[in-house]
Structures are given as C-alpha cells and as structure tokens.
C-alpha cells in the first residue's frame, strides 16, 4: 500500500509515521481491508477483554483518524490532516473509514483515559507550535521551567508522539511512546534528539495546548435518532391537539432556538432525511430539545391552555425513561405523571 507523504499541520512529520503511546496492543497495524470495523467496535464494547480505555488509529490517505474509546465505548473521534486537527462527527468518520477500506491501515491499542483527554484537547484547542533547538536538547525542559509553562507539551520525534503535562514549569505527569527504562524524563527527552541508525537527525516537532481533565462523550447516532423521534412526536401530537397551530410554530421556534443550540438543526431534520453532520454531547442534545419544547409549548398554551402536559404525556411516553435519566422533565415547568 502506498503510504501518504502528507505532513501533520505545522510540522515536518509525516502523518503515516505517527505512532501514539499505548499500554497494550490489541491489534497491531494491519491493512484496513482485512478488518471488519463493526466487529472490532462491537468487541470493544461487548467483550470483557475489550472494555478498556484506548483508541483505534486509522491511517487513511492524507489523514489519520482516531476513534477514542472509554471502557470500550466509542466516545468521540478526532482527526489529523495537513490542514490541522479537528473533532469529527462519529457517523461521517465511520462512513469515510469504510469507503477508504482498500487504502488504509489500522491499529487498536489500550491507553490511559488521561492521555485520551489530552489527545482530544489538542484537537479542540489549536496547538501552538514551539521552537525546538535540535542542537541543545538538554535545554528543552529547563526552558519550560524558566517560562513557568502550564499545559500539555506534545513532543514528536520521527513520528513517535509523547505527552507531558506541566504546571508552572514543573513536570507533573506524562505518557510516552517508549518505556523510560529507569531514565529520568530529562534523559528520555534528550535521547529523542539523537540521530538514527542512518546518522540522520530525527524529525522533531513540539506544540503546546491546554490540558483537559476528562474526555467528552459525543452523542451517538442512535441517541440523535431518538431525540429526532421525540422532536417530531411532540410536533405531531401538538398538531393533533391544536389543528393549524402546532406545525406552523414548530420550525419557527426551532430556528429561533438554533441561535443558541446549533444541534437543533440536526434534531429538527425530518426523519426521512439525513441530518447534517453534528458534534455534540448527550447533554447538548437534551438541553436543545428541552429549550425548544419549552418555548414551543409555552406559545401553544397561549392559544390552548393546559395543552403542554397532555402533549408531553402522549408524545414522550415511549422514551420517558431516557428523558428522565437525562433530566429533560426537570427543565420544564409542567409536571408529567404516568
């Protein structure tokens, strides 16, 4: 397979050479065409051995996509390209991987949740490239201490990615591509600058960004589908109880609330149509739906008092346990009884 010559944005590092820290390898780097992606993700979610924190790194033409797993569940997706780094919607990322099955490779590894959170943070907050003096590796960490650097430092040497967290210039923790083997962090960093067996100096890139304490969960396609069904169930029941009044308000209120909740454009997409790409947390979806329902039903009550409770009872009955767990009803002024 032809390996891409594309470079990671703002670095001399080839995307195809990127290799991330791991504490366990479940599946070494393999041709994507030989892997059934759905079966692999099902194993991660359902098999006891796979219910761990980790990632699936997929090497595609001109990009690297990482599926970040929390306890085996696909939490979110990040991507590295020549243009930069980004968080990707899960459905479109999986679709793209499947379409490129003949031209990609994949590796499946376990990794600490802290590391995954840092990897995610580096795609949410654009990394700030840091100058590297390859001739003075011993001064690299002392320089961070001198400037009292706080955040995550990402240091890449010939594709090997390392992460270190600092507070006020003091090293606190890190996740390294290779074992330290009784070396200090300073010694390990210095050896990353050594020439290779061919005598050529390594390709070094350093960047910094804020540290994240947790890995946000991206709403799954199934959850988005559920919220879309609830949206249109509320709309349809409201129309049946107030003919001519419900539907004329549905989209208008959605457009008003979309200024606050961007996910409403996806939630309010008709069920027979494909929703736009969306990166949102489950809480984002719940807040968007509840705020839309509040404004929509309050308006409806001006023309038909006490309709809100009846609409909520009938429209959300099938999904009431999902909504109760999410706190949907707690955000509304009406008491819904079953």
CORTA-V441319 format. One record per residue. N is the residue number from 1. SS is DSSP state (H for helix, E for strand, - for the rest). PHI is phi in whole degrees, 0 to 359 (none if undefined). Layout:
[[N:SS:PHI] [N:SS:PHI]]
//
This chain:
[[1:-:none] [2:-:287] [3:-:278] [4:-:291] [5:-:261] [6:-:297] [7:E:255] [8:-:299] [9:-:310] [10:-:65] [11:-:219] [12:-:268] [13:-:268] [14:E:288] [15:H:301] [16:H:293] [17:H:263] [18:-:298] [19:E:218] [20:-:257] [21:-:301] [22:-:207] [23:-:253] [24:E:196] [25:E:247] [26:E:276] [27:E:216] [28:E:289] [29:E:302] [30:E:220] [31:E:302] [32:H:298] [33:H:297] [34:H:270] [35:-:247] [36:-:268] [37:H:301] [38:H:297] [39:H:294] [40:H:296] [41:H:292] [42:H:293] [43:H:301] [44:H:299] [45:H:273] [46:H:256] [47:-:274] [48:H:303] [49:H:293] [50:H:263] [51:-:278] [52:-:228] [53:-:282] [54:E:173] [55:E:208] [56:E:245] [57:E:264] [58:E:246] [59:E:264] [60:E:251] [61:-:304] [62:-:71] [63:E:196] [64:E:236] [65:E:249] [66:E:243] [67:E:269] [68:E:268] [69:E:248] [70:E:242] [71:-:51] [72:-:86] [73:E:272] [74:E:290] [75:E:271] [76:E:194] [77:E:228] [78:E:236] [79:E:218] [80:E:245] [81:E:222] [82:-:294] [83:-:280] [84:-:151] [85:E:240] [86:E:205] [87:E:267] [88:E:253] [89:-:298] [90:H:302] [91:H:300] [92:H:290] [93:H:295] [94:H:296] [95:H:298] [96:H:295] [97:H:298] [98:H:296] [99:H:292] [100:-:259] [101:H:304] [102:H:277] [103:H:233] [104:-:228] [105:E:226] [106:E:214] [107:E:223] [108:E:238] [109:E:226] [110:E:271] [111:-:202] [112:-:296] [113:H:299] [114:H:300] [115:H:299] [116:H:299] [117:H:296] [118:H:291] [119:H:299] [120:H:296] [121:H:300] [122:H:291] [123:H:258] [124:H:276] [125:-:257] [126:-:307] [127:-:297] [128:E:260] [129:E:300] [130:E:244] [131:-:294] [132:-:233] [133:-:263] [134:-:298] [135:-:277] [136:-:226] [137:H:299] [138:H:292] [139:H:265] [140:H:295] [141:H:290] [142:H:303] [143:H:296] [144:H:293] [145:H:294] [146:H:298] [147:-:271] [148:-:56] [149:-:296] [150:-:234] [151:E:140] [152:E:257] [153:E:257] [154:E:257] [155:E:238] [156:E:245] [157:E:232] [158:-:49] [159:-:88] [160:E:281] [161:E:266] [162:E:228] [163:E:234] [164:E:224] [165:E:252] [166:E:235] [167:E:229] [168:-:58] [169:-:87] [170:E:261] [171:E:294] [172:E:248] [173:E:196] [174:E:197] [175:E:228] [176:-:245] [177:-:296] [178:-:242] [179:-:296] [180:-:291] [181:-:52] [182:-:66] [183:-:278] [184:-:284] [185:H:300] [186:H:300] [187:H:294] [188:H:298] [189:H:299] [190:H:298] [191:H:288] [192:-:292] [193:-:267] [194:-:290] [195:-:298] [196:-:281] [197:-:298] [198:-:276] [199:-:86] [200:-:278] [201:-:292] [202:-:289] [203:-:279] [204:E:250] [205:E:217] [206:E:229] [207:E:210] [208:E:227] [209:E:199] [210:-:295] [211:-:276] [212:-:253] [213:-:271] [214:-:214] [215:-:262] [216:-:297] [217:-:265] [218:-:277] [219:-:300] [220:-:284] [221:H:304] [222:H:295] [223:H:292] [224:H:300] [225:H:299] [226:H:299] [227:H:293] [228:H:294] [229:H:297] [230:H:294] [231:H:306] [232:H:284] [233:H:295] [234:H:298] [235:H:297] [236:H:290] [237:H:295] [238:H:299] [239:H:294] [240:H:291] [241:H:268] [242:-:218] [243:-:305] [244:-:82] [245:-:255] [246:-:288] [247:H:296] [248:H:290] [249:H:260] [250:H:304] [251:H:287] [252:H:297] [253:H:292] [254:H:299] [255:H:296] [256:H:297] [257:H:286] [258:H:294] [259:-:293] [260:-:258] [261:-:242] [262:-:295] [263:-:291] [264:H:295] [265:H:296] [266:H:276] [267:H:299] [268:-:272] [269:-:291] [270:-:309] [271:-:297] [272:-:277] [273:-:247] [274:-:280] [275:-:287] [276:-:292] [277:-:303] [278:-:214] [279:-:243] [280:-:207] [281:-:274] [282:H:305] [283:H:294] [284:H:302] [285:H:296] [286:H:297] [287:H:295] [288:H:296] [289:H:294] [290:H:292] [291:H:291] [292:H:296] [293:H:298] [294:H:298] [295:H:294] [296:H:297] [297:H:286] [298:H:296] [299:H:296] [300:H:295] [301:H:290] [302:H:289] [303:H:256] [304:-:215] [305:-:304] [306:-:66] [307:H:279] [308:H:300] [309:H:298] [310:H:297] [311:H:296] [312:H:297] [313:H:300] [314:H:282] [315:H:281] [316:H:249] [317:H:305] [318:H:293] [319:H:244] [320:H:296] [321:H:290] [322:H:297] [323:H:289] [324:H:297] [325:H:297] [326:H:281] [327:-:87] [328:-:300] [329:H:293] [330:H:294] [331:H:267] [332:-:248] [333:-:278] [334:-:261] [335:-:266] [336:-:255] [337:-:247] [338:-:244]]
//
